[in-house]
Amino acid sequence: MDADVINAISFIRSSKRRTDVFMAIGKGMTMPSEIAKSTSMRVNHVSANLSDLKDHGLVICLNEDATKGRLYSLTDFGERIKDMLGV
């Protein structure tokens, strides 16, 4: 396993909220409000975790220009990590 993979797994698993957000996105394209509802988190916490996951190249916003209804999905790297985590 290379260092990027190990660092990504460690980054995700070091926070329960980050893990929950990552796992929710791993189920398919989703919006922050849907993640908040399914994880019982506040939308602002979901957004902060999405930003962190995005900065690490694990998730991508599919419609950045939208002000409402933004859809998030895993990147190819995120999919690879998801498979390793068994999400």
N, C-alpha and C positions, 0 to 999 in steps of 0.2 A: 504494500500500500504506500502511495506517495504522501509526502508531507501535506499537500493541499487537501487531500481527502481526510487525513487524520485531523487537521486543523478545523475543517468544516464540521466534521462529526462532533468534535469537542465543543466547538462554538454553539452548535444547536443544542446539544445535550446539557450544556452548562446552565441553561435557563429553562424552567418548566414552561413559562409563557412562550418562549421562542420555539420550544419543541411542539407545543400545542398548535401554534400558528403554522409551523412547517408541516405538521401532520394534516391539518385541515386543508392546506393547499395541495398536499399530496393526493388528495381524493379527487382533484379536478379543478378547473377554473373556478375561482370564487371571488366574491367581493368582501371588503373589510367588515361590512355590517353582518354578513353571513357568518364570517369567522367569529365575530364578537358573540353572536347568538349561540353558535355551537360550542363555544369554549367558555361562556359566561364571563368574558372579559369586556372591559370598556373599549369602545372603538379607538380612543386615543392610544391605549396600550397596544392594541392590534396594529395600528398605524406605525407606532415606534418600532415594533418588532419587524414589521414588513420592511421598513427602511433599513434596519440592520441586516436582514436577510438579503435584501437587494444589494447592499454595499458589498456583501461577500459573494455575490454572483450566484446566489441560490434561487432567487425568485425574480420574476420580471413582471412589470405592469404592461398589459397588452394594449391599453388605450390611455397612455399618459396624458393626452390632451383633455380627457373628460374630467369634468369637475365633480360629477356624480356617477356612480355606477362603474367605478374602476374595477377591472378584472385582473386578477393576479394568477400566475401559473408558475410552475417550477421551470427553471432553465434546464438544459441538457445536463449540466453539472449537478443541479439540484435533484434531477431524476436519478442520476447515478448514486447520489448520497441516499436518497429515499430507498433505493433497492438494497443498499448495504445496511440500512437501519431496519429494513423489513416493515416499512410503513405501508 
